[in-house]
Amino acid sequence: MKETEENLLEYSEDEAVNFIFNRLPEEAKKRIDKDTINYVLDVVYDFYDEKGLLDEEDEEVTEGFIDEEELFEYILKAAKKDKINLTGEDIELILDAEFEYGKSIGIYKEEE
């Protein structure tokens, strides 16, 4: 059966959280639970919204350049403010796995 592009671009936050959690090393799973992953995804969404990268009608991320270092710092700052215990390594693990999820459903592509 041939999948349509529309099906590939459906992002499920629940699926993303499970995908990310399952890709974490066992050691990281002792520190990072699914609620923490969900928190980080919400902060990423807030970052996209603040930067004008969301299509307001569809609530989808529009194409544009995302400064990964700026996103990382934004998440770190939000986590400290909200007293969420996340290290820089934890954030990187979550963001890397989220990128892999996005690639698996056709949202992200490797840069050449």
KELUMKOL-926761 format. One record per residue: residue in three letters; x, y, z of N, C-alpha, C, O in turn. Coordinates in Angstrom, 1 decimal. Each point is the difference from the previous one (the first is absolute). Layout:
<sites>
<aa:ALA | n.u:X | n.v:Y | n.w:Z | ca.u:X | ca.v:Y | ca.w:Z | c.u:X | c.v:Y | c.w:Z | o.u:X | o.v:Y | o.w:Z>
...
</sites>
This chain:
<sites>
<aa:MET | n.u:0.8 | n.v:-1.2 | n.w:0.0 | ca.u:-0.8 | ca.v:1.2 | ca.w:0.0 | c.u:0.9 | c.v:1.2 | c.w:0.0 | o.u:1.0 | o.v:0.1 | o.w:0.8>
<aa:LYS | n.u:-1.3 | n.v:0.9 | n.w:-1.6 | ca.u:0.8 | ca.v:1.2 | ca.w:-0.2 | c.u:-0.5 | c.v:1.1 | c.w:1.0 | o.u:-1.2 | o.v:0.3 | o.w:0.0>
<aa:GLU | n.u:2.1 | n.v:0.2 | n.w:0.8 | ca.u:-0.4 | ca.v:1.1 | ca.w:1.0 | c.u:0.0 | c.v:1.3 | c.w:-0.7 | o.u:0.8 | o.v:0.3 | o.w:-0.9>
<aa:THR | n.u:-1.7 | n.v:0.5 | n.w:1.2 | ca.u:-0.1 | ca.v:1.4 | ca.w:-0.6 | c.u:0.9 | c.v:0.9 | c.w:0.9 | o.u:0.4 | o.v:-0.3 | o.w:1.1>
<aa:GLU | n.u:0.1 | n.v:1.4 | n.w:-1.7 | ca.u:0.8 | ca.v:1.0 | ca.w:0.7 | c.u:-0.7 | c.v:0.5 | c.w:1.2 | o.u:0.6 | o.v:0.2 | o.w:1.0>
<aa:GLU | n.u:-2.0 | n.v:-0.1 | n.w:-1.1 | ca.u:-0.7 | ca.v:0.5 | ca.w:1.2 | c.u:0.1 | c.v:-1.0 | c.w:1.2 | o.u:0.2 | o.v:0.5 | o.w:1.1>
<aa:ASN | n.u:-0.2 | n.v:-1.8 | n.w:-1.4 | ca.u:0.1 | ca.v:-0.9 | ca.w:1.1 | c.u:1.4 | c.v:0.0 | c.w:0.6 | o.u:0.2 | o.v:-0.1 | o.w:1.2>
<aa:LEU | n.u:0.8 | n.v:0.4 | n.w:-2.0 | ca.u:1.4 | ca.v:0.1 | ca.w:0.5 | c.u:0.2 | c.v:1.2 | c.w:0.9 | o.u:0.9 | o.v:0.0 | o.w:0.9>
<aa:LEU | n.u:-1.7 | n.v:1.0 | n.w:-1.1 | ca.u:0.2 | ca.v:1.3 | ca.w:0.8 | c.u:-0.8 | c.v:0.1 | c.w:1.2 | o.u:-0.2 | o.v:1.0 | o.w:0.6>
<aa:GLU | n.u:-0.4 | n.v:-2.1 | n.w:-0.1 | ca.u:-0.8 | ca.v:0.0 | ca.w:1.2 | c.u:0.9 | c.v:-0.3 | c.w:1.2 | o.u:0.5 | o.v:-1.0 | o.w:0.1>
<aa:TYR | n.u:-0.4 | n.v:2.1 | n.w:0.7 | ca.u:0.8 | ca.v:-0.1 | ca.w:1.2 | c.u:-0.9 | c.v:-0.3 | c.w:1.2 | o.u:-0.9 | o.v:0.7 | o.w:0.3>
<aa:SER | n.u:1.2 | n.v:-1.8 | n.w:0.3 | ca.u:-0.8 | ca.v:-0.4 | ca.w:1.2 | c.u:0.9 | c.v:0.2 | c.w:1.2 | o.u:1.1 | o.v:-0.6 | o.w:0.2>
<aa:GLU | n.u:-1.5 | n.v:1.5 | n.w:0.7 | ca.u:0.8 | ca.v:0.3 | ca.w:1.2 | c.u:0.2 | c.v:-1.3 | c.w:0.9 | o.u:1.1 | o.v:-0.3 | o.w:0.5>
<aa:ASP | n.u:-2.2 | n.v:-0.5 | n.w:-0.4 | ca.u:0.1 | ca.v:-1.2 | ca.w:0.8 | c.u:1.0 | c.v:-1.0 | c.w:-0.6 | o.u:0.8 | o.v:-0.6 | o.w:0.7>
<aa:GLU | n.u:-0.9 | n.v:0.5 | n.w:-2.1 | ca.u:0.9 | ca.v:-0.9 | ca.w:-0.6 | c.u:1.5 | c.v:0.5 | c.w:0.1 | o.u:0.9 | o.v:-0.8 | o.w:0.2>
<aa:ALA | n.u:-0.8 | n.v:2.1 | n.w:-0.3 | ca.u:1.3 | ca.v:0.6 | ca.w:0.1 | c.u:0.6 | c.v:-0.3 | c.w:1.4 | o.u:1.2 | o.v:-0.3 | o.w:0.1>
<aa:VAL | n.u:-2.0 | n.v:0.5 | n.w:0.9 | ca.u:0.5 | ca.v:-0.2 | ca.w:1.4 | c.u:0.5 | c.v:-1.4 | c.w:0.1 | o.u:1.0 | o.v:-0.3 | o.w:0.6>
<aa:ASN | n.u:-1.8 | n.v:-0.7 | n.w:-1.0 | ca.u:0.3 | ca.v:-1.4 | ca.w:0.1 | c.u:1.3 | c.v:-0.3 | c.w:-0.8 | o.u:0.8 | o.v:-0.7 | o.w:0.5>
<aa:PHE | n.u:-0.8 | n.v:1.2 | n.w:-1.7 | ca.u:1.2 | ca.v:-0.2 | ca.w:-0.9 | c.u:1.2 | c.v:0.5 | c.w:0.7 | o.u:1.1 | o.v:-0.7 | o.w:0.0>
<aa:ILE | n.u:-1.1 | n.v:1.9 | n.w:0.5 | ca.u:1.1 | ca.v:0.6 | ca.w:0.6 | c.u:0.5 | c.v:-0.8 | c.w:1.3 | o.u:1.1 | o.v:-0.3 | o.w:0.1>
<aa:PHE | n.u:-2.1 | n.v:0.0 | n.w:0.7 | ca.u:0.3 | ca.v:-0.8 | ca.w:1.2 | c.u:0.7 | c.v:-1.3 | c.w:-0.3 | o.u:0.9 | o.v:-0.4 | o.w:0.7>
<aa:ASN | n.u:-1.4 | n.v:-0.3 | n.w:-1.7 | ca.u:0.5 | ca.v:-1.3 | ca.w:-0.4 | c.u:1.4 | c.v:0.1 | c.w:-0.6 | o.u:0.8 | o.v:-1.0 | o.w:0.0>
<aa:ARG | n.u:-0.4 | n.v:2.2 | n.w:-0.5 | ca.u:1.4 | ca.v:0.2 | ca.w:-0.5 | c.u:1.0 | c.v:0.5 | c.w:1.0 | o.u:1.2 | o.v:0.0 | o.w:-0.3>
<aa:LEU | n.u:-1.7 | n.v:0.3 | n.w:1.5 | ca.u:1.0 | ca.v:0.5 | ca.w:1.0 | c.u:0.8 | c.v:-1.2 | c.w:0.5 | o.u:-0.5 | o.v:-1.1 | o.w:0.2>
<aa:PRO | n.u:1.8 | n.v:1.4 | n.w:0.1 | ca.u:0.8 | ca.v:-1.1 | ca.w:0.7 | c.u:-0.7 | c.v:-0.3 | c.w:1.4 | o.u:-0.6 | o.v:0.8 | o.w:0.6>
<aa:GLU | n.u:0.8 | n.v:-2.0 | n.w:-0.2 | ca.u:-0.5 | ca.v:-0.5 | ca.w:1.3 | c.u:0.3 | c.v:0.9 | c.w:1.1 | o.u:-0.8 | o.v:0.3 | o.w:0.9>
<aa:GLU | n.u:2.1 | n.v:0.2 | n.w:-0.8 | ca.u:0.4 | ca.v:0.9 | ca.w:1.0 | c.u:-0.8 | c.v:1.3 | c.w:0.0 | o.u:-0.4 | o.v:0.5 | o.w:1.1>
<aa:ALA | n.u:0.1 | n.v:0.0 | n.w:-2.3 | ca.u:-0.8 | ca.v:1.3 | ca.w:-0.1 | c.u:-1.4 | c.v:-0.2 | c.w:0.5 | o.u:-0.7 | o.v:0.9 | o.w:0.5>
<aa:LYS | n.u:0.1 | n.v:-2.1 | n.w:-0.7 | ca.u:-1.4 | ca.v:-0.3 | ca.w:0.3 | c.u:-0.2 | c.v:0.1 | c.w:1.6 | o.u:-1.1 | o.v:0.1 | o.w:0.4>
<aa:LYS | n.u:2.2 | n.v:-0.2 | n.w:0.3 | ca.u:0.0 | ca.v:0.1 | ca.w:1.5 | c.u:-0.3 | c.v:1.5 | c.w:0.3 | o.u:-0.5 | o.v:0.3 | o.w:1.1>
<aa:ARG | n.u:0.9 | n.v:0.6 | n.w:-1.9 | ca.u:-0.2 | ca.v:1.5 | ca.w:0.2 | c.u:-1.1 | c.v:0.6 | c.w:-0.7 | o.u:-0.6 | o.v:1.0 | o.w:0.4>
<aa:ILE | n.u:0.3 | n.v:-1.6 | n.w:-1.6 | ca.u:-1.0 | ca.v:0.7 | ca.w:-0.9 | c.u:-1.2 | c.v:-0.9 | c.w:-0.2 | o.u:0.1 | o.v:-1.2 | o.w:-0.4>
<aa:ASP | n.u:-1.2 | n.v:1.7 | n.w:0.8 | ca.u:-1.3 | ca.v:-0.8 | ca.w:-0.1 | c.u:-0.8 | c.v:0.6 | c.w:-1.2 | o.u:0.4 | o.v:1.0 | o.w:-0.6>
<aa:LYS | n.u:-1.5 | n.v:-1.6 | n.w:0.3 | ca.u:-0.8 | ca.v:0.5 | ca.w:-1.1 | c.u:-0.6 | c.v:1.4 | c.w:0.2 | o.u:-0.2 | o.v:0.7 | o.w:-0.9>
<aa:ASP | n.u:-0.1 | n.v:-0.4 | n.w:2.2 | ca.u:-0.5 | ca.v:1.4 | ca.w:0.3 | c.u:1.1 | c.v:1.0 | c.w:-0.4 | o.u:-0.3 | o.v:1.1 | o.w:-0.4>
<aa:THR | n.u:1.5 | n.v:-1.4 | n.w:0.7 | ca.u:1.1 | ca.v:0.9 | ca.w:-0.3 | c.u:0.2 | c.v:0.2 | c.w:-1.5 | o.u:0.2 | o.v:1.1 | o.w:-0.4>
<aa:ILE | n.u:-0.3 | n.v:-2.2 | n.w:-0.3 | ca.u:0.1 | ca.v:0.1 | ca.w:-1.4 | c.u:-1.2 | c.v:0.8 | c.w:-0.6 | o.u:0.3 | o.v:0.9 | o.w:-0.9>
<aa:ASN | n.u:-1.4 | n.v:-1.1 | n.w:1.4 | ca.u:-1.2 | ca.v:0.8 | ca.w:-0.4 | c.u:0.2 | c.v:1.5 | c.w:0.3 | o.u:-0.3 | o.v:0.9 | o.w:-0.8>
<aa:TYR | n.u:0.9 | n.v:-0.6 | n.w:2.0 | ca.u:0.3 | ca.v:1.4 | ca.w:0.3 | c.u:1.0 | c.v:0.6 | c.w:-1.0 | o.u:-0.3 | o.v:1.1 | o.w:-0.5>
<aa:VAL | n.u:1.3 | n.v:-1.8 | n.w:0.1 | ca.u:1.0 | ca.v:0.5 | ca.w:-0.9 | c.u:-0.7 | c.v:0.2 | c.w:-1.4 | o.u:0.3 | o.v:1.1 | o.w:-0.6>
<aa:LEU | n.u:-1.1 | n.v:-2.0 | n.w:0.2 | ca.u:-0.7 | ca.v:0.2 | ca.w:-1.3 | c.u:-0.9 | c.v:1.2 | c.w:0.1 | o.u:-0.1 | o.v:0.8 | o.w:-1.0>
<aa:ASP | n.u:-0.6 | n.v:-0.5 | n.w:2.1 | ca.u:-0.8 | ca.v:1.2 | ca.w:0.2 | c.u:0.8 | c.v:1.2 | c.w:-0.1 | o.u:-0.4 | o.v:1.0 | o.w:-0.6>
<aa:VAL | n.u:1.6 | n.v:-1.0 | n.w:1.2 | ca.u:0.9 | ca.v:1.2 | ca.w:0.0 | c.u:0.5 | c.v:0.2 | c.w:-1.5 | o.u:0.1 | o.v:1.2 | o.w:-0.4>
<aa:VAL | n.u:0.2 | n.v:-2.3 | n.w:-0.3 | ca.u:0.4 | ca.v:0.2 | ca.w:-1.4 | c.u:-1.1 | c.v:0.6 | c.w:-0.8 | o.u:0.2 | o.v:0.9 | o.w:-0.8>
<aa:TYR | n.u:-1.5 | n.v:-1.3 | n.w:1.0 | ca.u:-1.1 | ca.v:0.6 | ca.w:-0.6 | c.u:-0.1 | c.v:1.5 | c.w:0.3 | o.u:-0.3 | o.v:0.8 | o.w:-0.9>
<aa:ASP | n.u:0.5 | n.v:-0.5 | n.w:2.2 | ca.u:-0.1 | ca.v:1.4 | ca.w:0.4 | c.u:1.1 | c.v:0.8 | c.w:-0.7 | o.u:-0.2 | o.v:1.2 | o.w:-0.4>
<aa:PHE | n.u:1.4 | n.v:-1.8 | n.w:0.2 | ca.u:1.1 | ca.v:0.7 | ca.w:-0.7 | c.u:-0.4 | c.v:0.3 | c.w:-1.4 | o.u:0.2 | o.v:1.1 | o.w:-0.5>
<aa:TYR | n.u:-0.7 | n.v:-2.2 | n.w:-0.2 | ca.u:-0.5 | ca.v:0.2 | ca.w:-1.4 | c.u:-1.0 | c.v:1.1 | c.w:-0.1 | o.u:0.0 | o.v:0.8 | o.w:-0.9>
<aa:ASP | n.u:-0.9 | n.v:-0.8 | n.w:1.8 | ca.u:-1.1 | ca.v:1.0 | ca.w:0.0 | c.u:0.6 | c.v:1.4 | c.w:0.2 | o.u:-0.3 | o.v:1.0 | o.w:-0.7>
<aa:GLU | n.u:1.2 | n.v:-0.8 | n.w:1.7 | ca.u:0.6 | ca.v:1.3 | ca.w:0.3 | c.u:0.8 | c.v:0.5 | c.w:-1.2 | o.u:0.1 | o.v:1.2 | o.w:-0.3>
<aa:LYS | n.u:0.5 | n.v:-2.1 | n.w:-0.5 | ca.u:0.9 | ca.v:0.3 | ca.w:-1.1 | c.u:-0.9 | c.v:0.2 | c.w:-1.3 | o.u:0.6 | o.v:0.3 | o.w:-1.1>
<aa:GLY | n.u:-1.9 | n.v:-0.5 | n.w:1.2 | ca.u:-0.8 | ca.v:0.2 | ca.w:-1.2 | c.u:0.1 | c.v:-1.2 | c.w:-1.0 | o.u:-0.3 | o.v:0.2 | o.w:-1.2>
<aa:LEU | n.u:0.6 | n.v:-1.4 | n.w:1.7 | ca.u:0.2 | ca.v:-1.1 | ca.w:-0.9 | c.u:-1.2 | c.v:-0.9 | c.w:0.0 | o.u:0.1 | o.v:-1.1 | o.w:-0.6>
<aa:LEU | n.u:-1.2 | n.v:1.5 | n.w:1.2 | ca.u:-1.2 | ca.v:-0.8 | ca.w:-0.1 | c.u:-1.0 | c.v:0.6 | c.w:-0.9 | o.u:-0.2 | o.v:1.2 | o.w:0.0>
<aa:ASP | n.u:-0.5 | n.v:-2.1 | n.w:-0.8 | ca.u:-1.1 | ca.v:0.5 | ca.w:-0.8 | c.u:-1.2 | c.v:0.0 | c.w:1.0 | o.u:-0.5 | o.v:-1.0 | o.w:0.5>
<aa:GLU | n.u:0.0 | n.v:2.2 | n.w:-0.2 | ca.u:-1.0 | ca.v:0.2 | ca.w:1.0 | c.u:-1.3 | c.v:-0.7 | c.w:-0.3 | o.u:-0.7 | o.v:-0.4 | o.w:1.0>
<aa:GLU | n.u:0.4 | n.v:0.2 | n.w:-2.2 | ca.u:-1.3 | ca.v:-0.6 | ca.w:-0.3 | c.u:0.1 | c.v:-1.5 | c.w:0.2 | o.u:-0.9 | o.v:-0.7 | o.w:0.5>
<aa:ASP | n.u:2.0 | n.v:0.1 | n.w:-0.9 | ca.u:0.2 | ca.v:-1.5 | ca.w:0.1 | c.u:0.8 | c.v:-0.4 | c.w:1.2 | o.u:0.1 | o.v:-1.2 | o.w:0.3>
<aa:GLU | n.u:0.5 | n.v:2.1 | n.w:0.4 | ca.u:0.9 | ca.v:-0.2 | ca.w:1.1 | c.u:1.1 | c.v:-1.0 | c.w:-0.4 | o.u:0.4 | o.v:-0.9 | o.w:0.8>
<aa:GLU | n.u:0.2 | n.v:1.1 | n.w:-2.0 | ca.u:1.1 | ca.v:-0.9 | ca.w:-0.5 | c.u:1.2 | c.v:0.9 | c.w:-0.1 | o.u:-0.1 | o.v:1.2 | o.w:-0.3>
<aa:VAL | n.u:1.2 | n.v:-1.8 | n.w:0.4 | ca.u:1.3 | ca.v:0.8 | ca.w:-0.2 | c.u:0.2 | c.v:0.3 | c.w:-1.4 | o.u:-0.1 | o.v:-0.9 | o.w:-0.9>
<aa:THR | n.u:0.3 | n.v:2.1 | n.w:0.6 | ca.u:0.3 | ca.v:0.4 | ca.w:-1.4 | c.u:1.5 | c.v:-0.1 | c.w:-0.3 | o.u:0.8 | o.v:-0.1 | o.w:0.9>
<aa:GLU | n.u:-0.5 | n.v:0.0 | n.w:-2.1 | ca.u:1.4 | ca.v:-0.1 | ca.w:-0.4 | c.u:0.8 | c.v:1.3 | c.w:0.4 | o.u:-0.5 | o.v:1.1 | o.w:-0.2>
<aa:GLY | n.u:1.6 | n.v:-1.3 | n.w:0.7 | ca.u:0.9 | ca.v:1.1 | ca.w:0.4 | c.u:1.2 | c.v:-0.5 | c.w:0.7 | o.u:0.1 | o.v:-1.2 | o.w:0.4>
<aa:PHE | n.u:0.9 | n.v:2.1 | n.w:-0.2 | ca.u:1.2 | ca.v:-0.4 | ca.w:0.7 | c.u:-0.2 | c.v:0.0 | c.w:1.5 | o.u:-0.6 | o.v:1.0 | o.w:0.5>
<aa:ILE | n.u:1.0 | n.v:-2.0 | n.w:0.1 | ca.u:-0.1 | ca.v:-0.1 | ca.w:1.5 | c.u:1.5 | c.v:-0.1 | c.w:0.5 | o.u:0.7 | o.v:-0.9 | o.w:-0.3>
<aa:ASP | n.u:-0.4 | n.v:1.9 | n.w:1.1 | ca.u:1.3 | ca.v:0.1 | ca.w:0.7 | c.u:0.0 | c.v:-1.0 | c.w:1.1 | o.u:-0.6 | o.v:0.2 | o.w:1.1>
<aa:GLU | n.u:1.3 | n.v:-1.3 | n.w:-1.3 | ca.u:0.0 | ca.v:-1.1 | ca.w:1.0 | c.u:0.5 | c.v:0.4 | c.w:1.3 | o.u:-0.5 | o.v:-0.4 | o.w:1.1>
<aa:GLU | n.u:1.6 | n.v:1.2 | n.w:-1.1 | ca.u:0.6 | ca.v:0.5 | ca.w:1.3 | c.u:-1.0 | c.v:0.9 | c.w:0.7 | o.u:-0.1 | o.v:0.0 | o.w:1.2>
<aa:GLU | n.u:-0.6 | n.v:0.9 | n.w:-1.9 | ca.u:-1.0 | ca.v:0.8 | ca.w:0.6 | c.u:-1.2 | c.v:-0.8 | c.w:0.6 | o.u:-0.4 | o.v:0.3 | o.w:1.1>
<aa:LEU | n.u:0.0 | n.v:-1.3 | n.w:-1.8 | ca.u:-1.0 | ca.v:-0.9 | ca.w:0.5 | c.u:0.4 | c.v:-0.7 | c.w:1.3 | o.u:-0.7 | o.v:-0.1 | o.w:0.9>
<aa:PHE | n.u:1.9 | n.v:-0.4 | n.w:-1.0 | ca.u:0.6 | ca.v:-0.7 | ca.w:1.2 | c.u:0.0 | c.v:0.9 | c.w:1.2 | o.u:-0.4 | o.v:-0.3 | o.w:1.1>
<aa:GLU | n.u:0.9 | n.v:1.6 | n.w:-1.3 | ca.u:0.1 | ca.v:0.9 | ca.w:1.1 | c.u:-1.4 | c.v:0.4 | c.w:0.5 | o.u:-0.2 | o.v:0.2 | o.w:1.2>
<aa:TYR | n.u:-0.8 | n.v:-0.1 | n.w:-2.1 | ca.u:-1.4 | ca.v:0.3 | ca.w:0.4 | c.u:-0.5 | c.v:-1.1 | c.w:0.9 | o.u:-0.7 | o.v:0.3 | o.w:1.0>
<aa:ILE | n.u:0.9 | n.v:-1.5 | n.w:-1.4 | ca.u:-0.5 | ca.v:-1.2 | ca.w:0.8 | c.u:0.7 | c.v:0.0 | c.w:1.4 | o.u:-0.7 | o.v:-0.2 | o.w:1.0>
<aa:LEU | n.u:2.0 | n.v:0.4 | n.w:-1.0 | ca.u:0.8 | ca.v:0.0 | ca.w:1.2 | c.u:-0.5 | c.v:1.1 | c.w:1.0 | o.u:-0.2 | o.v:-0.2 | o.w:1.2>
<aa:LYS | n.u:-0.1 | n.v:1.4 | n.w:-1.8 | ca.u:-0.5 | ca.v:1.1 | ca.w:0.8 | c.u:-1.4 | c.v:-0.3 | c.w:0.6 | o.u:-0.2 | o.v:0.3 | o.w:1.1>
<aa:ALA | n.u:-0.6 | n.v:-0.8 | n.w:-2.0 | ca.u:-1.4 | ca.v:-0.3 | ca.w:0.5 | c.u:0.0 | c.v:-1.1 | c.w:1.0 | o.u:-0.8 | o.v:0.1 | o.w:1.0>
<aa:ALA | n.u:1.6 | n.v:-1.1 | n.w:-1.1 | ca.u:0.1 | ca.v:-1.1 | ca.w:1.0 | c.u:0.5 | c.v:0.5 | c.w:1.3 | o.u:-0.6 | o.v:-0.4 | o.w:1.1>
<aa:LYS | n.u:1.6 | n.v:1.3 | n.w:-1.1 | ca.u:0.4 | ca.v:0.6 | ca.w:1.3 | c.u:-1.1 | c.v:0.8 | c.w:0.6 | o.u:-0.2 | o.v:-0.1 | o.w:1.2>
<aa:LYS | n.u:-0.4 | n.v:0.9 | n.w:-2.0 | ca.u:-1.1 | ca.v:0.9 | ca.w:0.5 | c.u:-1.1 | c.v:-0.9 | c.w:0.6 | o.u:-0.6 | o.v:0.4 | o.w:1.1>
<aa:ASP | n.u:0.2 | n.v:-1.5 | n.w:-1.7 | ca.u:-1.1 | ca.v:-0.9 | ca.w:0.4 | c.u:0.5 | c.v:-1.0 | c.w:1.0 | o.u:-0.8 | o.v:-0.9 | o.w:0.4>
<aa:LYS | n.u:2.1 | n.v:0.9 | n.w:0.0 | ca.u:0.5 | ca.v:-0.9 | ca.w:0.9 | c.u:-0.1 | c.v:-1.5 | c.w:-0.5 | o.u:-0.3 | o.v:-0.9 | o.w:0.8>
<aa:ILE | n.u:0.6 | n.v:0.7 | n.w:-2.0 | ca.u:0.0 | ca.v:-1.3 | ca.w:-0.6 | c.u:1.5 | c.v:-0.4 | c.w:-0.1 | o.u:0.8 | o.v:0.7 | o.w:-0.5>
<aa:ASN | n.u:-0.5 | n.v:-1.9 | n.w:1.1 | ca.u:1.3 | ca.v:-0.4 | ca.w:0.1 | c.u:0.5 | c.v:-0.6 | c.w:-1.3 | o.u:-0.2 | o.v:-1.2 | o.w:-0.2>
<aa:LEU | n.u:0.8 | n.v:2.0 | n.w:-0.6 | ca.u:0.5 | ca.v:-0.5 | ca.w:-1.3 | c.u:1.5 | c.v:0.5 | c.w:-0.2 | o.u:0.3 | o.v:1.2 | o.w:0.2>
<aa:THR | n.u:0.5 | n.v:-2.1 | n.w:-0.6 | ca.u:1.4 | ca.v:0.4 | ca.w:-0.4 | c.u:0.0 | c.v:0.4 | c.w:-1.5 | o.u:-0.9 | o.v:-0.4 | o.w:-0.7>
<aa:GLY | n.u:2.0 | n.v:1.0 | n.w:0.3 | ca.u:0.2 | ca.v:0.2 | ca.w:-1.4 | c.u:0.0 | c.v:-1.3 | c.w:-0.8 | o.u:-0.5 | o.v:0.0 | o.w:-1.1>
<aa:GLU | n.u:1.2 | n.v:-1.0 | n.w:1.7 | ca.u:0.0 | ca.v:-1.3 | ca.w:-0.7 | c.u:-1.4 | c.v:-0.6 | c.w:-0.1 | o.u:-0.3 | o.v:-0.6 | o.w:-1.1>
<aa:ASP | n.u:-0.6 | n.v:0.8 | n.w:2.1 | ca.u:-1.3 | ca.v:-0.5 | ca.w:-0.1 | c.u:-0.8 | c.v:0.7 | c.w:-1.1 | o.u:-0.7 | o.v:-0.7 | o.w:-0.8>
<aa:ILE | n.u:0.9 | n.v:2.0 | n.w:0.7 | ca.u:-0.7 | ca.v:0.7 | ca.w:-1.1 | c.u:0.5 | c.v:-0.4 | c.w:-1.3 | o.u:-0.8 | o.v:-0.2 | o.w:-1.0>
<aa:GLU | n.u:2.1 | n.v:0.0 | n.w:0.8 | ca.u:0.5 | ca.v:-0.5 | ca.w:-1.3 | c.u:-0.5 | c.v:-1.4 | c.w:-0.3 | o.u:-0.4 | o.v:-0.2 | o.w:-1.2>
<aa:LEU | n.u:0.3 | n.v:-0.7 | n.w:2.2 | ca.u:-0.5 | ca.v:-1.3 | ca.w:-0.3 | c.u:-1.5 | c.v:0.1 | c.w:-0.5 | o.u:-0.4 | o.v:-0.7 | o.w:-0.9>
<aa:ILE | n.u:-0.4 | n.v:1.5 | n.w:1.6 | ca.u:-1.4 | ca.v:0.2 | ca.w:-0.4 | c.u:-0.1 | c.v:0.6 | c.w:-1.4 | o.u:-0.8 | o.v:-0.5 | o.w:-0.8>
<aa:LEU | n.u:1.5 | n.v:1.6 | n.w:0.5 | ca.u:0.0 | ca.v:0.6 | ca.w:-1.3 | c.u:0.4 | c.v:-0.9 | c.w:-1.1 | o.u:-0.5 | o.v:0.0 | o.w:-1.1>
<aa:ASP | n.u:1.6 | n.v:-0.7 | n.w:1.3 | ca.u:0.5 | ca.v:-1.0 | ca.w:-1.0 | c.u:-1.0 | c.v:-1.0 | c.w:-0.3 | o.u:-0.3 | o.v:-0.3 | o.w:-1.2>
<aa:ALA | n.u:-0.4 | n.v:-0.3 | n.w:2.2 | ca.u:-1.0 | ca.v:-1.0 | ca.w:-0.2 | c.u:-1.2 | c.v:0.6 | c.w:-0.6 | o.u:-0.7 | o.v:-0.7 | o.w:-0.9>
<aa:GLU | n.u:0.3 | n.v:1.9 | n.w:1.2 | ca.u:-1.1 | ca.v:0.7 | ca.w:-0.6 | c.u:0.2 | c.v:0.2 | c.w:-1.5 | o.u:-0.9 | o.v:-0.2 | o.w:-0.8>
<aa:PHE | n.u:2.2 | n.v:0.5 | n.w:0.4 | ca.u:0.4 | ca.v:0.2 | ca.w:-1.4 | c.u:-0.2 | c.v:-1.3 | c.w:-0.7 | o.u:-0.5 | o.v:-0.1 | o.w:-1.1>
<aa:GLU | n.u:0.9 | n.v:-1.0 | n.w:1.8 | ca.u:-0.1 | ca.v:-1.3 | ca.w:-0.6 | c.u:-1.5 | c.v:-0.4 | c.w:-0.3 | o.u:-0.3 | o.v:-0.6 | o.w:-1.0>
<aa:TYR | n.u:-0.5 | n.v:1.0 | n.w:2.0 | ca.u:-1.5 | ca.v:-0.3 | ca.w:-0.2 | c.u:-0.5 | c.v:0.8 | c.w:-1.2 | o.u:-0.7 | o.v:-0.5 | o.w:-0.8>
<aa:GLY | n.u:1.1 | n.v:1.8 | n.w:0.7 | ca.u:-0.4 | ca.v:0.8 | ca.w:-1.1 | c.u:0.4 | c.v:-0.6 | c.w:-1.3 | o.u:-0.7 | o.v:0.1 | o.w:-1.0>
<aa:LYS | n.u:2.0 | n.v:-0.6 | n.w:0.9 | ca.u:0.4 | ca.v:-0.6 | ca.w:-1.2 | c.u:-0.8 | c.v:-1.2 | c.w:-0.3 | o.u:-0.3 | o.v:-0.3 | o.w:-1.2>
<aa:SER | n.u:0.0 | n.v:-0.5 | n.w:2.2 | ca.u:-0.8 | ca.v:-1.3 | ca.w:-0.2 | c.u:-1.3 | c.v:0.3 | c.w:-0.6 | o.u:-0.6 | o.v:-0.9 | o.w:-0.6>
<aa:ILE | n.u:0.0 | n.v:2.0 | n.w:0.8 | ca.u:-1.3 | ca.v:0.3 | ca.w:-0.6 | c.u:0.0 | c.v:1.0 | c.w:-1.1 | o.u:-1.0 | o.v:0.4 | o.w:-0.5>
<aa:GLY | n.u:2.2 | n.v:0.0 | n.w:0.1 | ca.u:0.2 | ca.v:0.8 | ca.w:-1.2 | c.u:-0.1 | c.v:1.5 | c.w:0.2 | o.u:-0.1 | o.v:0.8 | o.w:-1.0>
<aa:ILE | n.u:0.2 | n.v:-0.3 | n.w:2.2 | ca.u:0.0 | ca.v:1.4 | ca.w:0.3 | c.u:1.3 | c.v:0.6 | c.w:-0.2 | o.u:0.2 | o.v:1.1 | o.w:-0.6>
<aa:TYR | n.u:0.9 | n.v:-1.7 | n.w:1.1 | ca.u:1.3 | ca.v:0.5 | ca.w:-0.1 | c.u:0.8 | c.v:-0.8 | c.w:-1.0 | o.u:-0.3 | o.v:-1.2 | o.w:-0.2>
<aa:LYS | n.u:1.3 | n.v:1.9 | n.w:-0.4 | ca.u:0.9 | ca.v:-0.7 | ca.w:-0.9 | c.u:1.4 | c.v:0.3 | c.w:0.5 | o.u:0.3 | o.v:1.1 | o.w:0.5>
<aa:GLU | n.u:0.7 | n.v:-2.0 | n.w:-0.8 | ca.u:1.4 | ca.v:0.3 | ca.w:0.3 | c.u:0.5 | c.v:1.1 | c.w:-0.9 | o.u:-0.4 | o.v:0.1 | o.w:-1.2>
<aa:GLU | n.u:1.2 | n.v:0.8 | n.w:1.8 | ca.u:0.6 | ca.v:1.0 | ca.w:-0.8 | c.u:1.1 | c.v:-0.6 | c.w:-0.8 | o.u:0.7 | o.v:-0.9 | o.w:0.5>
<aa:GLU | n.u:-0.5 | n.v:1.4 | n.w:-1.7 | ca.u:1.1 | ca.v:-0.6 | ca.w:-0.9 | c.u:1.2 | c.v:0.9 | c.w:0.1 | o.u:1.0 | o.v:-0.4 | o.w:-0.6>
</sites>
